[in-house]
Each structure stands twice: as structure tokens, then as C-alpha cells.
């Protein structure tokens, strides 16, 4: 699902919801709740009829992030 945006130069323009959410988490560097990710993506130009659900569902099946016990998404550390 591509992000449709009226913001021409928004930081998430042209990105998938998954890629935009991961980019945000990497930029912030600390675990974030789904609501905080939604707000950041909306502020960056993301528009969706149900962005919260779309972000949650995309991250839930993504191997690059995990949901912590306190319901925050965080980047999975690689073993390299």
C-alpha cells in the first residue's frame, strides 16, 4: 500500500506504509507506540482511511520490528 499524500516534499511521500514506519523508528531510535507512529506519518504526509490499522498490520508481520511488552514497536537488532 503506497502512501498518498498532498504534501509534495513530505519525508514519507512515495513510500509504503511499512517502509515509512520503519524509517520513522530508525530516525527516532527508541521504541514507539502505534499512535505515535501514526501521528508522525500523518505529519509527514501520509494519508489513509485507517492509518492506525494499516501501520499495525504492516508492522505485525514485519521481521525488522517487534512489539515490546509495553506495546511499543522497536527495531530488531541484527546479530552482525
N, CA, C and O atoms as a GROMACS GRO file, in nm:
protein
  320
    1UNK      N    1   0.085  -0.117   0.000
    1UNK     CA    2   0.000   0.000   0.000
    1UNK      C    3   0.090   0.124   0.000
    1UNK      O    4   0.168   0.143   0.093
    2UNK      N    5   0.078   0.206  -0.102
    2UNK     CA    6   0.156   0.330  -0.112
    2UNK      C    7   0.086   0.441  -0.034
    2UNK      O    8  -0.037   0.443  -0.023
    3UNK      N    9   0.165   0.531   0.018
    3UNK     CA   10   0.110   0.646   0.089
    3UNK      C   11   0.073   0.751  -0.014
    3UNK      O   12   0.156   0.792  -0.095
    4UNK      N   13  -0.052   0.794  -0.009
    4UNK     CA   14  -0.097   0.900  -0.096
    4UNK      C   15  -0.089   1.030  -0.018
    4UNK      O   16  -0.137   1.037   0.096
    5UNK      N   17  -0.030   1.132  -0.076
    5UNK     CA   18  -0.002   1.250   0.003
    5UNK      C   19  -0.017   1.379  -0.075
    5UNK      O   20   0.033   1.390  -0.187
    6UNK      N   21  -0.087   1.477  -0.017
    6UNK     CA   22  -0.091   1.609  -0.079
    6UNK      C   23   0.035   1.689  -0.047
    6UNK      O   24   0.057   1.795  -0.106
    7UNK      N   25   0.119   1.640   0.045
    7UNK     CA   26   0.243   1.708   0.080
    7UNK      C   27   0.347   1.667  -0.023
    7UNK      O   28   0.388   1.551  -0.027
    8UNK      N   29   0.390   1.763  -0.106
    8UNK     CA   30   0.480   1.732  -0.216
    8UNK      C   31   0.614   1.679  -0.168
    8UNK      O   32   0.665   1.581  -0.223
    9UNK      N   33   0.672   1.740  -0.067
    9UNK     CA   34   0.804   1.702  -0.021
    9UNK      C   35   0.805   1.642   0.119
    9UNK      O   36   0.902   1.659   0.193
   10UNK      N   37   0.699   1.574   0.156
   10UNK     CA   38   0.695   1.511   0.287
   10UNK      C   39   0.798   1.399   0.296
   10UNK      O   40   0.829   1.336   0.194
   11UNK      N   41   0.850   1.372   0.414
   11UNK     CA   42   0.956   1.272   0.428
   11UNK      C   43   0.910   1.129   0.396
   11UNK      O   44   0.995   1.042   0.375
   12UNK      N   45   0.781   1.104   0.390
   12UNK     CA   46   0.731   0.969   0.364
   12UNK      C   47   0.659   0.958   0.230
   12UNK      O   48   0.599   0.855   0.200
   13UNK      N   49   0.664   1.062   0.150
   13UNK     CA   50   0.598   1.064   0.020
   13UNK      C   51   0.655   0.954  -0.069
   13UNK      O   52   0.776   0.940  -0.082
   14UNK      N   53   0.566   0.875  -0.129
   14UNK     CA   54   0.606   0.770  -0.222
   14UNK      C   55   0.654   0.642  -0.156
   14UNK      O   56   0.692   0.548  -0.226
   15UNK      N   57   0.653   0.636  -0.024
   15UNK     CA   58   0.698   0.516   0.048
   15UNK      C   59   0.577   0.429   0.082
   15UNK      O   60   0.465   0.477   0.093
   16UNK      N   61   0.603   0.299   0.100
   16UNK     CA   62   0.499   0.213   0.152
   16UNK      C   63   0.481   0.246   0.300
   16UNK      O   64   0.569   0.306   0.362
   17UNK      N   65   0.368   0.208   0.356
   17UNK     CA   66   0.344   0.232   0.498
   17UNK      C   67   0.449   0.160   0.582
   17UNK      O   68   0.500   0.215   0.679
   18UNK      N   69   0.481   0.038   0.544
   18UNK     CA   70   0.582  -0.039   0.616
   18UNK      C   71   0.717   0.033   0.616
   18UNK      O   72   0.778   0.051   0.721
   19UNK      N   73   0.761   0.074   0.497
   19UNK     CA   74   0.890   0.142   0.487
   19UNK      C   75   0.893   0.275   0.561
   19UNK      O   76   0.993   0.310   0.622
   20UNK      N   77   0.782   0.348   0.555
   20UNK     CA   78   0.774   0.476   0.624
   20UNK      C   79   0.780   0.457   0.776
   20UNK      O   80   0.848   0.531   0.846
   21UNK      N   81   0.708   0.356   0.827
   21UNK     CA   82   0.708   0.330   0.971
   21UNK      C   83   0.847   0.287   1.018
   21UNK      O   84   0.894   0.331   1.124
   22UNK      N   85   0.913   0.203   0.941
   22UNK     CA   86   1.048   0.159   0.978
   22UNK      C   87   1.146   0.276   0.972
   22UNK      O   88   1.233   0.289   1.058
   23UNK      N   89   1.132   0.359   0.871
   23UNK     CA   90   1.219   0.477   0.861
   23UNK      C   91   1.201   0.566   0.985
   23UNK      O   92   1.299   0.613   1.042
   24UNK      N   93   1.077   0.588   1.025
   24UNK     CA   94   1.049   0.669   1.144
   24UNK      C   95   1.113   0.607   1.268
   24UNK      O   96   1.178   0.677   1.346
   25UNK      N   97   1.094   0.476   1.288
   25UNK     CA   98   1.151   0.410   1.405
   25UNK      C   99   1.303   0.420   1.407
   25UNK      O  100   1.363   0.438   1.513
   26UNK      N  101   1.365   0.408   1.291
   26UNK     CA  102   1.512   0.420   1.284
   26UNK      C  103   1.556   0.563   1.316
   26UNK      O  104   1.656   0.584   1.385
   27UNK      N  105   1.481   0.661   1.267
   27UNK     CA  106   1.516   0.801   1.293
   27UNK      C  107   1.501   0.836   1.440
   27UNK      O  108   1.586   0.907   1.495
   28UNK      N  109   1.396   0.789   1.503
   28UNK     CA  110   1.370   0.820   1.644
   28UNK      C  111   1.467   0.743   1.735
   28UNK      O  112   1.519   0.799   1.831
   29UNK      N  113   1.491   0.618   1.704
   29UNK     CA  114   1.588   0.539   1.779
   29UNK      C  115   1.540   0.479   1.910
   29UNK      O  116   1.616   0.412   1.979
   30UNK      N  117   1.415   0.502   1.944
   30UNK     CA  118   1.358   0.442   2.065
   30UNK      C  119   1.223   0.379   2.030
   30UNK      O  120   1.158   0.423   1.936
   31UNK      N  121   1.182   0.277   2.105
   31UNK     CA  122   1.052   0.214   2.078
   31UNK      C  123   0.938   0.316   2.085
   31UNK      O  124   0.939   0.408   2.166
   32UNK      N  125   0.838   0.298   1.996
   32UNK     CA  126   0.726   0.391   1.988
   32UNK      C  127   0.594   0.316   1.982
   32UNK      O  128   0.587   0.207   1.926
   33UNK      N  129   0.491   0.374   2.040
   33UNK     CA  130   0.356   0.319   2.031
   33UNK      C  131   0.301   0.343   1.891
   33UNK      O  132   0.346   0.433   1.821
   34UNK      N  133   0.205   0.263   1.852
   34UNK     CA  134   0.144   0.275   1.719
   34UNK      C  135   0.089   0.415   1.698
   34UNK      O  136   0.104   0.471   1.589
   35UNK      N  137   0.025   0.472   1.798
   35UNK     CA  138  -0.032   0.607   1.786
   35UNK      C  139   0.072   0.713   1.754
   35UNK      O  140   0.045   0.805   1.677
   36UNK      N  141   0.190   0.700   1.812
   36UNK     CA  142   0.298   0.796   1.785
   36UNK      C  143   0.347   0.781   1.641
   36UNK      O  144   0.380   0.880   1.575
   37UNK      N  145   0.352   0.658   1.593
   37UNK     CA  146   0.393   0.635   1.454
   37UNK      C  147   0.290   0.692   1.359
   37UNK      O  148   0.325   0.753   1.258
   38UNK      N  149   0.163   0.673   1.390
   38UNK     CA  150   0.054   0.729   1.309
   38UNK      C  151   0.068   0.880   1.299
   38UNK      O  152   0.062   0.936   1.190
   39UNK      N  153   0.085   0.946   1.412
   39UNK     CA  154   0.096   1.092   1.413
   39UNK      C  155   0.216   1.139   1.331
   39UNK      O  156   0.204   1.234   1.253
   40UNK      N  157   0.330   1.073   1.347
   40UNK     CA  158   0.450   1.112   1.272
   40UNK      C  159   0.429   1.095   1.122
   40UNK      O  160   0.468   1.182   1.044
   41UNK      N  161   0.369   0.984   1.081
   41UNK     CA  162   0.348   0.961   0.938
   41UNK      C  163   0.244   1.058   0.882
   41UNK      O  164   0.260   1.106   0.770
   42UNK      N  165   0.140   1.088   0.959
   42UNK     CA  166   0.042   1.188   0.915
   42UNK      C  167   0.108   1.324   0.901
   42UNK      O  168   0.084   1.395   0.803
   43UNK      N  169   0.190   1.362   0.998
   43UNK     CA  170   0.260   1.490   0.992
   43UNK      C  171   0.355   1.495   0.874
   43UNK      O  172   0.384   1.602   0.820
   44UNK      N  173   0.404   1.378   0.832
   44UNK     CA  174   0.496   1.369   0.719
   44UNK      C  175   0.427   1.346   0.586
   44UNK      O  176   0.493   1.320   0.486
   45UNK      N  177   0.295   1.354   0.584
   45UNK     CA  178   0.222   1.348   0.458
   45UNK      C  179   0.142   1.223   0.432
   45UNK      O  180   0.076   1.214   0.329
   46UNK      N  181   0.146   1.126   0.522
   46UNK     CA  182   0.072   1.001   0.499
   46UNK      C  183  -0.078   1.022   0.515
   46UNK      O  184  -0.123   1.092   0.606
   47UNK      N  185  -0.154   0.962   0.425
   47UNK     CA  186  -0.299   0.968   0.434
   47UNK      C  187  -0.354   0.829   0.406
   47UNK      O  188  -0.313   0.764   0.310
   48UNK      N  189  -0.444   0.784   0.489
   48UNK     CA  190  -0.508   0.654   0.472
   48UNK      C  191  -0.640   0.659   0.546
   48UNK      O  192  -0.653   0.731   0.646
   49UNK      N  193  -0.738   0.583   0.500
   49UNK     CA  194  -0.867   0.584   0.567
   49UNK      C  195  -0.856   0.527   0.708
   49UNK      O  196  -0.931   0.568   0.797
   50UNK      N  197  -0.766   0.434   0.731
   50UNK     CA  198  -0.743   0.382   0.865
   50UNK      C  199  -0.594   0.355   0.882
   50UNK      O  200  -0.549   0.240   0.880
   51UNK      N  201  -0.517   0.463   0.897
   51UNK     CA  202  -0.372   0.454   0.904
   51UNK      C  203  -0.325   0.373   1.024
   51UNK      O  204  -0.228   0.299   1.015
   52UNK      N  205  -0.393   0.386   1.136
   52UNK     CA  206  -0.355   0.310   1.256
   52UNK      C  207  -0.356   0.160   1.228
   52UNK      O  208  -0.259   0.090   1.254
   53UNK      N  209  -0.466   0.113   1.174
   53UNK     CA  210  -0.480  -0.031   1.143
   53UNK      C  211  -0.378  -0.075   1.039
   53UNK      O  212  -0.318  -0.182   1.051
   54UNK      N  213  -0.358   0.008   0.937
   54UNK     CA  214  -0.263  -0.025   0.830
   54UNK      C  215  -0.121  -0.038   0.887
   54UNK      O  216  -0.049  -0.132   0.854
   55UNK      N  217  -0.081   0.056   0.971
   55UNK     CA  218   0.053   0.052   1.031
   55UNK      C  219   0.066  -0.070   1.121
   55UNK      O  220   0.164  -0.144   1.111
   56UNK      N  221  -0.030  -0.092   1.206
   56UNK     CA  222  -0.026  -0.205   1.299
   56UNK      C  223  -0.014  -0.336   1.223
   56UNK      O  224   0.071  -0.420   1.255
   57UNK      N  225  -0.097  -0.354   1.121
   57UNK     CA  226  -0.095  -0.480   1.045
   57UNK      C  227   0.035  -0.498   0.967
   57UNK      O  228   0.086  -0.609   0.958
   58UNK      N  229   0.088  -0.391   0.912
   58UNK     CA  230   0.216  -0.400   0.839
   58UNK      C  231   0.330  -0.436   0.933
   58UNK      O  232   0.412  -0.522   0.900
   59UNK      N  233   0.337  -0.373   1.048
   59UNK     CA  234   0.446  -0.399   1.142
   59UNK      C  235   0.434  -0.536   1.208
   59UNK      O  236   0.534  -0.599   1.240
   60UNK      N  237   0.311  -0.581   1.229
   60UNK     CA  238   0.287  -0.710   1.295
   60UNK      C  239   0.351  -0.825   1.218
   60UNK      O  240   0.394  -0.923   1.278
   61UNK      N  241   0.356  -0.815   1.085
   61UNK     CA  242   0.412  -0.924   1.004
   61UNK      C  243   0.553  -0.894   0.954
   61UNK      O  244   0.608  -0.969   0.874
   62UNK      N  245   0.611  -0.786   1.000
   62UNK     CA  246   0.743  -0.743   0.955
   62UNK      C  247   0.852  -0.803   1.044
   62UNK      O  248   0.843  -0.797   1.167
   63UNK      N  249   0.955  -0.861   0.982
   63UNK     CA  250   1.065  -0.922   1.058
   63UNK      C  251   1.162  -0.819   1.116
   63UNK      O  252   1.243  -0.853   1.202
   64UNK      N  253   1.155  -0.695   1.070
   64UNK     CA  254   1.251  -0.593   1.114
   64UNK      C  255   1.213  -0.525   1.246
   64UNK      O  256   1.294  -0.454   1.304
   65UNK      N  257   1.090  -0.547   1.291
   65UNK     CA  258   1.045  -0.484   1.416
   65UNK      C  259   0.979  -0.587   1.506
   65UNK      O  260   0.938  -0.694   1.461
   66UNK      N  261   0.969  -0.552   1.633
   66UNK     CA  262   0.900  -0.637   1.729
   66UNK      C  263   0.818  -0.549   1.822
   66UNK      O  264   0.848  -0.431   1.840
   67UNK      N  265   0.715  -0.606   1.881
   67UNK     CA  266   0.630  -0.535   1.975
   67UNK      C  267   0.674  -0.570   2.116
   67UNK      O  268   0.676  -0.687   2.154
   68UNK      N  269   0.711  -0.468   2.194
   68UNK     CA  270   0.760  -0.490   2.330
   68UNK      C  271   0.644  -0.521   2.424
   68UNK      O  272   0.527  -0.509   2.386
   69UNK      N  273   0.676  -0.560   2.546
   69UNK     CA  274   0.572  -0.591   2.646
   69UNK      C  275   0.485  -0.470   2.677
   69UNK      O  276   0.368  -0.486   2.712
   70UNK      N  277   0.542  -0.350   2.666
   70UNK     CA  278   0.462  -0.230   2.692
   70UNK      C  279   0.400  -0.173   2.564
   70UNK      O  280   0.368  -0.055   2.557
   71UNK      N  281   0.382  -0.260   2.464
   71UNK     CA  282   0.309  -0.228   2.340
   71UNK      C  283   0.375  -0.117   2.258
   71UNK      O  284   0.306  -0.031   2.202
   72UNK      N  285   0.507  -0.121   2.251
   72UNK     CA  286   0.581  -0.026   2.168
   72UNK      C  287   0.658  -0.104   2.061
   72UNK      O  288   0.710  -0.212   2.088
   73UNK      N  289   0.663  -0.047   1.941
   73UNK     CA  290   0.737  -0.110   1.832
   73UNK      C  291   0.882  -0.068   1.840
   73UNK      O  292   0.914   0.048   1.864
   74UNK      N  293   0.972  -0.166   1.818
   74UNK     CA  294   1.113  -0.134   1.817
   74UNK      C  295   1.181  -0.212   1.705
   74UNK      O  296   1.136  -0.320   1.665
   75UNK      N  297   1.291  -0.156   1.656
   75UNK     CA  298   1.371  -0.220   1.553
   75UNK      C  299   1.440  -0.341   1.615
   75UNK      O  300   1.494  -0.332   1.725
   76UNK      N  301   1.440  -0.452   1.545
   76UNK     CA  302   1.507  -0.573   1.591
   76UNK      C  303   1.657  -0.555   1.562
   76UNK      O  304   1.696  -0.523   1.450
   77UNK      N  305   1.737  -0.577   1.664
   77UNK     CA  306   1.882  -0.567   1.649
   77UNK      C  307   1.933  -0.686   1.571
   77UNK      O  308   1.894  -0.800   1.599
   78UNK      N  309   2.021  -0.662   1.474
   78UNK     CA  310   2.077  -0.773   1.397
   78UNK      C  311   2.194  -0.834   1.472
   78UNK      O  312   2.256  -0.770   1.558
   79UNK      N  313   2.224  -0.958   1.440
   79UNK     CA  314   2.332  -1.030   1.507
   79UNK      C  315   2.466  -1.016   1.437
   79UNK      O  316   2.556  -1.096   1.461
   80UNK      N  317   2.482  -0.917   1.354
   80UNK     CA  318   2.606  -0.900   1.278
   80UNK      C  319   2.720  -0.857   1.365
   80UNK      O  320   2.831  -0.839   1.316
   0.00000   0.00000   0.00000
